[in-house]
């Protein structure tokens, strides 16, 4: 097992990365304020891992309340959030009851937002079971739900007590879910870690095959990158926004296609290529750089071609993004592989050219 810390003063917390961590009660118990937890999961993850972690906790004399939600991005909304509140209230959960998010990014975001708002704040623990959630969404305290007009537009910054990333859970991931997580892994190399990007180019086949050593290294390196960024800018007032490479385009794709039609990581991959194309048009990336990025995404079995929504539809949906300031869409663009910038000073005509080129080969 490897451990690293998200350094946020008295709200710092550890990230444990390793195999078979769901059976290790000693990693969880120090973070519980009461011998009662509510485990929030979904209909896909529950049959796989709920009993395992429940037995681990009950063997340590912890009372467990299971809350099983429907699975999918389409359910990341206020109606599903209320199902969590209903269960907490029905079981008379108190302010020192800990919520445990057992699942992927949707479960983590829903549970975290419920924890931030139930009784004005209760502790929660992240137990991510997808690659995407292990390397990205479980770390950093972003929680929230979608709105029909925009993704993640309602939420709170609320840090967990602990992140428990059990690599063993990745063995039950469908191939497209594993690939979706790779989009976020590759992102760290692109925005700030050229050495990691180069390592990924050499080891992507091992990651596709779920090689334990390679996957452990990739998760650790990704989490280390994110922990450093979050420690420097917890509330995304500056550097942390760089973590959204490809996301403004990607969120537009998810919204337009219908939440859940494209996996988040798939949309981010296609969005990353749009950002790379715009960066090339700005003179910041070479054509060879763009090809190199595309080759790695393809090797990770990710889509690189965005759907043709039409220029105006893209611009309209991107205008609903959280990073809009004074009505101006800010984008994360590349100034080289391993170097990125968040800017509103891009060429608007170049953006429209990038969007116009979609679907034209």
N, C-alpha and C positions, 0 to 999 in steps of 0.2 A: 504494500500500500504506500502511496505517496500522498503527502499532505502539503498544502500551501494555504496561506492566509490572505483574506481580503482585509487590508489594513484601513479600518475606519474608526480608529480610536476605541471608545468603549463599546462601539457596535461592530467591532471586528469579528470575523467568524472563519472557521476552517472549511476547506474543501478537501474531502478525502476521496482519493481515486484508487480503485483497485477491484479485485474480483471477490465475489461472494460476500459483499459487505452487508447485505440485508440480514445476515444471520448474526451480526456482531452488535449485540445490544449495548456493549460498553462504549460504542461510538456515539450512540444516541442518548443514553441515560443522563450524561452530565448536562445536557441542554434542555431537559424537561423541568419545569417548575412545579408540576403536579403529576401524580400518577394517573393521568388521563390524557389520551390523545384522540383526535379525530383524523382518520386517514381518508383523504379525498383522492379518489382514483376514477377510472372509467371502465366501461363494459369490456374493453379490450384488455386492459392491463390487469384488472381485478382477478380474472381466472389464472393469470400467470404468476403474479407476485404478491397479491394481497395476503393470502394465507401464510406465506413465508415470513413476511415482516410482522404479521399479527402474532404468529406463534413466538417469534423472537421477543416481542414486547411483553406478551402475556406471561411468558416464562420468567420475566423479570418483574412480575406483579404489576404490570401497567394495564389499565383499563383501555380498551380500544373500541371506538365508535367508527364503523365503516360508512363512508358516504360515496356511493357509486353513481357517477354521472354518465350521460350519453357521450359517445366518443366522436370527436371531430371539431375542426375549426368552426364549423357552422353553429356549434353550441357555445362558443365563447362569447356569451351575451348576458344581459341582465336577467333573463328568465332562468338560465342555468345557475347564475350566481345566487339567485334567491333560493334554489334548492339546497345550497350549502347553508345559507342562513336558517332555512327551515329546520334542517337537521340539528344544527347547533342549538337553536332555541328549544326544540322539542326535547333534546337531551340535557337542557339546562346547563350548557357548557359555560364555564366561568372565564374570567380574564386570564387566568393562568393555565387554561387548557391549551395545549399545543396542537396546531394543525400540521399535518404531514402531507405534502403534495407528492403522490406516488404516480408518476406518469411523465408525459412529454410536456412540451411548452405550453399547450393549452391548459392542462391541469395545473401546472406551476403558476401561470399567470392568474387563473381564476382563484386558486387557493391563496396565493399571496395577497390578492386584492380583498378577498374575504377576511383574511387575517388582519389586514391594515384597517378594516372598517368595522368588523364585528366588535362590539363593546369599545369602539374607538381604538382598537389595537390589541391583538393577542399574538403570542409567539408562533412562528411557523418554521418548518424544516423542509428543505427541498431534497427529494429523492428522485432525481431525474432518470428516466428509463429509455430515453432516445438519445442518439448522438447529438442532435441539435440542442436538446435541453442540457445535456451534460457539458457542452463546450460554450454555451451562450446563454440561453434564457434563464437558467437556474441561478446564474451568478450575476450579482449587481443590483438586485432589488427592484427591477422594473416589474410592475404587476399591472393587470388591467384587463379590460374586455373590449370587444369590437362594437362599433355602432354601424348601422346600415350605411352611413355616409363616410365612414373612415375606420381604418384598422387601428386598434390600440389608442383610440382617442380619449378613453375614459380610464383612469387608473391612478396609481400612486407609486412613489418611490418608497419601498418598504423592504428592509433587509431581512433575510432569514437568519436563524441561529446557527445553521449548519447546512452544508451541501454534501450529500453522500452519493457519489457517482460510482455505481456498481457496474463495471464493464461487462459483467456476465449477462446483464439484461439485454445487451445489444444482440445477443445470439438469436433472439426471437423477433428482431425487427424485420419487416418486409424490406426487400432490396431498395425500393424507392425511398423509404424512410431513412435508411442508412445513407443513401446518396444525398438526401436533403440536408442531413447533418454535415456532410462534407462541404457544402456551400459555405457554412459558417467557419469551418476549420480553415478553408482556403482564404477566407476573408482576412484572417489575422495576418497571414503571410503578405497579402496584398497591401494592407494599410500601414504595417509598421515592422515587419519581420521578414526581410528578404531571405535570410538564412533558412528560416522555416519554410518559406515558399520553395526554395531549392530542394530542401529535404522532402517536401511533399511530391515534387516532380519525380524524385527517385523512389519513393515508397508508396505511391498511391495504390499500386496493385496489392501490396500487403494490407493496406487499410481496407480495400474492397473485400479482401479475403478474411477480414477480422483477425489478423495476426495480433495476438495479445500484446506483445512487446511494442509493436508499432502503434497500436491503438492507444495504449497507455501513454506513450510518449506524446502522441498527437493531442490527446485530451489534456495532459498536463501542460504542454506548451501553450495550447489555446487558452486554458484557464489562467495561466500565468500572465499572458498578454492582457486578458480581460481584467484580471484583478488589479494589475498595475494601472490601467486606464480608469477603472472605477475609483480606485483610491485617490487618484489625482483629480477626478471630476465626477463626483457621485451623481449630481443632478443634471448632467448633460448640458452644462452651460458653455462648454468649450470642446476639449479634446475628445470626450466620450462620444460626441456626435459622429466621430470618424468610424465608429463601430457600425454605422448605418450604411456603409458602402453597398450600393445596389438596392437598398431597402425602399427608397422613395419610388423608384421605378417598380420594384417588386410589389409594394403595397398596392400600387395602382392596378397591377395585373391581378392580384388576389381579389380586390374589390370588384373589378369589372367582370372577371370570370365567375365570381361567386365564391365566397369563402369555403375553402376545402377542395375546390376543383383542382387548383394548383396547390401543391404543398408549399409551405412558406419557403423552405430552402430551394425548391425548384424556381419559384418566382424571384428569389434573391439572386440565383445564378444567372437567370436571363437578364435581370436588372443590372448585375455586375458587368455583363457584356455591353449593355447600353451605356453604362458609365464609362467603360473603357473606350467605346467608339467615340463618345463625346470628348473624352480626354485626348484622343488622337486628333480629332478635329481642332482641338485647342492648341495642338502642338506640344502637348505634355507627354504623350506616349508615342512610341514608334509603332509602325505596322507590325514589326516583329514582336514587340511587347504584347500587342493585342492578340496575335496568333498564339503566343506562349500561354497567355491566360486562358484562351479558348481551349487549347489542347489539354490543359490540366483539368478544366471543368468537364470536358468530354471524357477524359480518362476516369474521372470520378463518377461517370454515368449521369451527368446532369445536363439539362437542356441549356442551350446557348442561344436559341432563337426565341425571341419574345413574340407573343401574339400581336397581330396587327389590330389594334383598337382604334386606330385613327389618331392623328396628331392632336386634335382638339380634345378628344376624350382623355388621352394621356395627360395633357396639360391641366385639364380640369381636375382629374383625380389626384394628380401630384400636388395641386394647390390645396388639397385637404390634409396634407402631411403635417405632422407635428413640428417639423423643422422650418416651416414657413415663418418668416419674420417680416413685418411691415408689408405683407402681401407679396413678398418675393420668395420664390422657391429656392431654397438652399440645397445644394447637392454635394455629395462626397465624390470627389474626382481623384484620379491618379496623376501624380507628377513623376511617376516611375513605379516600378514594381517594388513594393516595400515602403512607399512614400505616398501619402495621400493628404488631401486638404478638403475642408468643408468651405464652400464658397457660394456666394450669390453673384459673383462677378464673372460669370461665364457668358459666352456669346449666345444670346437667345436664338439667333438664326441657326447657329451650329446645333443647338438642342433640337430645333425643329427638323433640321436635316437628318439628325440621328433617328428621330422618330419617324420621319418620312421614309427612311431606308428600310424599315422593318418589313420583312416579307418580300423584299426585292432581291434577295440573294447577295 
